[in-house]
Amino acid sequence: MGTNKLEQEAKFWLGDSAKLEQCLISLGANLEQPRTYELNLRFDTEDGRLAQAFQALRLRQDQKTRLTFKGAADPHSAVSSRTEIEVEVSDLKTAREILEALGYRVVVTYEKYRAAYHLGEVEVSLDEMPFGNFCEIEGPDTESIQTAAEKLGLDWEARSKLSYLAIFSILKEAYSLPIDDLTFEAFKGLKLSMEKIGLVFAN
């Protein structure tokens, strides 16, 4: 089973993720995925052709394993808006070998823990990243995402259109971090603030 859609989402840096989860529950949101560890492998060519085109090729393993392509984001959208083509695969190791045989290589590994809820027509994910806690709201359009954010008490002006890897890249430069992967082990003991790169708490 595969999907081809226009992915529209916004991220919010959280000061209190437990408070937001309680708000979701009180609003009657349905738990779609309990807190689950997630491993992501980002692929590119040796010359970085996908990154240069602002495209992404990813293998993700959580409760399932999925191969995803993402197109370049629309710079004029108020939220992150990009084409997403995704298909479930049966085995991460074999899928990786196929991609590597085609000339792609893993350029970064990243981890997170995610719990996912459905609230009306949007999906709300609570993400624990190595550099902090975030909420990601994905919906059919900007209006639905903004409405959900307001219901959850999130500051709309604090939203970010950046991907987690874009945030990672900016943090690496801001703090001169000598690390290549976005993993919990790599960030262990580091004291970082999103405010240094222009993000503020949304709740």
KOLLUMTI-531395 format. One record per atom (N, C-alpha, C): y, z, x; residue in three letters. Coordinates in steps of 0.2 Angstrom, whole numbers, plus 2048, in hexadecimal, padded with zeros to 3 digits. Layout:
N
YZXALA/...
end
This chain:
203
7FA800804MET/800800800MET/806800804MET/80B7FB803GLY/8117FB807GLY/8177FB803GLY/81D7FC806THR/8237FC802THR/8287F7806THR/82D7F4802ASN/8327F1805ASN/8387F2801ASN/83D7F6804LYS/8437F9800LYS/8497F9804LYS/84E7FB800LEU/8557FC803LEU/855804804LEU/85480780AGLU/85580E80AGLU/85C81080BGLU/85E815806GLN/864818806GLN/86481F806GLN/86782280BGLU/86782980CGLU/86D82C810GLU/86D83380FALA/872836813ALA/86F83D816ALA/87183F81CLYS/86F84581FLYS/87484A81FLYS/87285181EPHE/87785681EPHE/87485C823PHE/87885E828TRP/87686482CTRP/87786A828TRP/87186E828LEU/871874824LEU/87287A828LEU/87687F825GLY/877885828GLY/87288A825GLY/86F88981FASP/86B88D81CASP/866889818ASP/86088781BSER/85B882818SER/857886812SER/85688D813ALA/85389180EALA/857891807ALA/85D891808LYS/862891802LYS/86188B7FELYS/861885802LEU/86187F7FFLEU/85A87E7FBLEU/8558807FEGLU/84E8807FBGLU/84E8847F5GLU/8518897F5GLN/85188D7EFGLN/85588A7E9GLN/85A8867EBCYS/85E8837E7CYS/85A87D7E4CYS/85687A7E8LEU/8528747E5LEU/84D8777E0LEU/84A87C7E2ILE/84587F7DDILE/8498817D6ILE/84F8847D7SER/8528867D1SER/8548807CDSER/85587B7D0LEU/8578757CCLEU/8518717C9LEU/84B8747CAGLY/8458717C8GLY/84286B7CCGLY/84486A7D2ALA/8428657D6ALA/83A8667D7ALA/8378607D8ASN/82F8607D9ASN/82E85F7E0ASN/8298647E3LEU/8278637E9LEU/82285E7EALEU/8248597EEGLU/8208537F0GLU/81C8547F6GLU/81E8577FBGLN/81B858801GLN/81D85F804GLN/818864804PRO/81A86A807PRO/81B86980FPRO/81E86E812ARG/82086E819ARG/81A86B81DARG/81C866820THR/817862824THR/81986082BTHR/815860830TYR/81785E837TYR/817856837TYR/81C85383AGLU/81C84C83AGLU/81D84A841GLU/819845843LEU/81A84284ALEU/81C83B849LEU/82183984DASN/82483284CASN/82482F853ASN/822828854LEU/82282485ALEU/82781E858LEU/82C81E85CARG/83181885CARG/82F813861ARG/82E80D85FPHE/82C807863PHE/832802864PHE/8327FF86AASP/8377FA86BASP/8347F5871ASP/8377F0872THR/8357EB878THR/8377EE87ETHR/8357EB884GLU/8377EE88AGLU/83E7ED88BGLU/8417E8888ASP/8487E6889ASP/84D7E9883ASP/8497ED87FGLY/84D7F187AGLY/8507EC874GLY/84C7E7873ARG/84F7E286EARG/8507E5867ARG/84C7EA865LEU/84D7EC85ELEU/8537F185ELEU/8547F5863ALA/85A7F9863ALA/8607F5863ALA/8607F0867GLN/8667EC868GLN/8687E9861GLN/8637E885DALA/8647E5856ALA/8657EA851ALA/8657F1853PHE/8657F684FPHE/85F7F784APHE/85A7F584CGLN/8547F5848GLN/84F7FA84BGLN/84A7FC846ALA/845802849ALA/83E800847ALA/83A80284BLEU/83280184ALEU/82F80784BLEU/82C80A846ARG/82A811847ARG/823812844ARG/81F816848LEU/818819845LEU/81A820843LEU/81882283DARG/81982983BARG/81282C839ARG/81183283BGLN/80B835839GLN/80C83C836GLN/80B83D830ASP/80B84482CASP/805845828ASP/806845822GLN/80084581EGLN/7FC83E81EGLN/80083981FLYS/7FE832820LYS/80082F826LYS/7FE829828THR/80182682DTHR/80481F82BTHR/80A81E82DARG/80E81882AARG/812814830ARG/81280E82FLEU/81580A834LEU/81C807830LEU/821808833THR/828807830THR/82C802834THR/82F7FD831PHE/8357F9834PHE/83B7FB830PHE/8417FC834LYS/8477FD830LYS/84C7F8833LYS/8507F582FGLY/8557F0831GLY/85B7F4833GLY/8607F0835ALA/8677F3837ALA/86A7F6830ALA/86E7FB831ALA/8717FF82CALA/8777FB82AALA/8797FB824ASP/87F7F8821ASP/8857FD823ASP/88A7FB827PRO/88F7FF82APRO/894800825PRO/8947FD81FHIS/8997FE81AHIS/897803814HIS/891805815SER/88E809810SER/890810811SER/89181480CALA/89381B80CALA/88E82080EALA/88881D80EVAL/881820810VAL/87E81C815VAL/87881E818SER/87481A81CSER/870815817SER/87180E818SER/86E809814SER/86B804818SER/865803818ARG/8617FF81CARG/85A7FD819ARG/8587F781ATHR/8527F4818THR/84C7F881BTHR/8477FA817GLU/8427FE81AGLU/83B7FA817GLU/8377F881CILE/8307F681AILE/82B7FA81DILE/8277FD819GLU/82280281BGLU/81B800818GLU/81680281DVAL/80F80181AVAL/80B80781DVAL/806809819GLU/80280E81CGLU/7FC80B820GLU/7FB80F825VAL/7F580C82AVAL/7F081282AVAL/7EA81082CSER/7E581582CSER/7E4819833SER/7E7817838ASP/7E681A83EASP/7EC819843ASP/7EF81E845LEU/7F581E849LEU/7F381B850LEU/7EE81D853LYS/7EC81B85ALYS/7EB81385ALYS/7E7811855THR/7E6809855THR/7EC806853THR/7F080884FALA/7F780584DALA/7FB804854ALA/7FB80A857ARG/7FF80A85EARG/7FC805862ARG/7F6804863GLU/7F37FF868GLU/7F57F8866GLU/7F57F785FILE/7F77F085DILE/7FE7EF85FILE/8027F385ELEU/8097F285FLEU/80A7F1867LEU/8077F586BGLU/8077F5872GLU/8057EE874GLU/7FF7EC871ALA/7FC7E5873ALA/8017DF871ALA/8067E186CLEU/80B7DC86BLEU/8117DC86FLEU/8117E1874GLY/8177E1878GLY/81C7E7877GLY/81A7EB872TYR/81F7F1870TYR/81C7F7874TYR/8217FC875ARG/81F802879ARG/823808875ARG/82080D876VAL/823813873VAL/829815878VAL/82F815875VAL/835817878VAL/83781E877VAL/835821872VAL/837828871VAL/83282B86CVAL/83083186DTHR/82C835868THR/83083A865THR/83083B85ETYR/83484185BTYR/830844856TYR/83184B855GLU/82D84F850GLU/83285284BGLU/82F854846LYS/833858841LYS/82E85B83CLYS/830860839TYR/82C863833TYR/83086182DTYR/82D85F828ARG/83185C822ARG/82D85F81BARG/831861817ALA/82F863810ALA/83385E80BALA/83085B806ALA/833856802ALA/8338587FBALA/8398577F7TYR/8398587F0TYR/83C8527EDTYR/83A8517E6HIS/83D84C7E2HIS/8428507DDHIS/84884E7DDLEU/84D8517D8LEU/85084B7D5LEU/84E84A7CEGLY/8508447CAGLY/84E83E7CEGLY/85383A7CFGLU/8518337D2GLU/8528337DAGLU/8538397DDVAL/8538397E4VAL/84E83D7E7VAL/84D83C7EEGLU/8488407F2GLU/84C8447F7GLU/84B84A7F7VAL/84E84F7FBVAL/849852800VAL/84B850807SER/84685380CSER/84A858810SER/84685E811LEU/848863815LEU/84586281CLEU/849861821ASP/84685F828ASP/84886482DASP/843867831GLU/84486B836GLU/84386783CGLU/849865840MET/849861846MET/84A86684CMET/848863852PRO/849867858PRO/85086A859PRO/855866856PHE/85C868857PHE/85F86B851PHE/85B86D84CGLY/85E870846GLY/85B86E840GLY/85D87183AASN/85B870834ASN/85F86B830ASN/85C86682CPHE/860861829PHE/85D860822PHE/86185D81DCYS/85F85B817CYS/860853817CYS/85B850814GLU/85C848814GLU/85B84780CGLU/860843809ILE/860841802ILE/85F83A802ILE/85A8377FFGLU/8598307FEGLU/85982E7F7GLU/85C8297F5GLY/85D8277EEGLY/85E8207EDGLY/85E81E7E7PRO/85F8167E5PRO/8668147E7PRO/86B8187E7ASP/8728167E9ASP/87681C7EBASP/87C81B7EETHR/8818207F0THR/8828257EBTHR/8838237E5GLU/8858287DFGLU/88082D7DEGLU/87A82B7DESER/87482F7DCSER/8748347E2SER/8758327E8ILE/8748377EEILE/87A83C7EEILE/8808397ECGLN/88683E7ECGLN/8858437E7GLN/8828417E1THR/8818457DBTHR/87C84B7DDTHR/8778497E0ALA/87284E7E2ALA/8758537E7ALA/8798507ECALA/87C8547F1ALA/88085A7EEALA/8848587E9GLU/88985C7E6GLU/8858617E2GLU/87F85F7DELYS/87B8647DBLYS/8788697DFLYS/8778677E6LEU/87486C7EBLEU/8798707EELEU/87F86F7EDGLY/8858737F0GLY/8868707F7GLY/88586A7F9LEU/8868677FFLEU/88D8647FFLEU/890865805ASP/897862806ASP/89685A808ASP/898856803TRP/89784F804TRP/89A84C80ATRP/8A084F80CGLU/8A484D812GLU/8A084E818GLU/89B853818ALA/89785581EALA/89185081FALA/89084B81BARG/88A84781BARG/88B843822ARG/885841824SER/88483C82ASER/880836828SER/88283082BLYS/87E82A82ALYS/879829830LYS/87A82E835LEU/87682D83BLEU/86F82E83ALEU/86A82B83ESER/86382C83ESER/862832842SER/85C835842TYR/85B83B847TYR/85B83984ETYR/85983384FLEU/859830856LEU/86082F858LEU/86482D854ALA/86B82C856ALA/86E832858ALA/86D837854ILE/87083E855ILE/86D84185CILE/86683F85DPHE/863841863PHE/86783E869PHE/868837868SER/86B83486ESER/87283686FSER/87683886AILE/87D83B86BILE/87D84286EILE/87884686CLEU/87784C86FLEU/87584C876LEU/871847878LYS/86F84687FLYS/875845883LYS/879841881GLU/87F83F885GLU/884845885GLU/88584887FALA/88A84E87FALA/888853883ALA/882855884TYR/87F85B887TYR/87C85988ETYR/87C852890SER/879850896SER/871852896SER/86E851891LEU/867854890LEU/86284F894LEU/85E852898PRO/85984E89CPRO/85384D899PRO/85384B892ILE/84C84B88FILE/84C84488BILE/84684288AASP/84583B888ASP/84283B880ASP/83F84187FASP/83C841878ASP/83F847874ASP/83F84686DLEU/84284B868LEU/83C84F866LEU/83A85486ATHR/834858868THR/83785F869THR/833864865PHE/83586B865PHE/83486E86CPHE/82F86B870GLU/82E86E877GLU/83486C87BGLU/83686687AALA/83C86487FALA/84286887DALA/84386A877PHE/84986D875PHE/849875875PHE/843877877LYS/84287E877LYS/84788287CLYS/84A88787AGLY/84F88B87EGLY/85688887EGLY/85788187CLEU/85E87E87CLEU/862881876LEU/868882878LYS/86D884873LYS/87287F872LYS/87287B86CLEU/87687686BLEU/879877864LEU/87F873863SER/88387385DSER/88486C85BSER/88386B854MET/884864852MET/88C863851MET/890869851GLU/897868851GLU/89A864857GLU/89786585CLYS/899862862LYS/89985A862LYS/89485885DILE/89485085CILE/89784E855ILE/89B853852GLY/89E85184CGLY/89B853846GLY/895856846LEU/89285883FLEU/89485F83ELEU/894861837VAL/896867835VAL/891869830VAL/89087082FPHE/88B87282APHE/88D870823PHE/88886E81FALA/88A86B818ALA/889871813ALA/886876815ASN/88587C810ASN/886883813ASN/
end
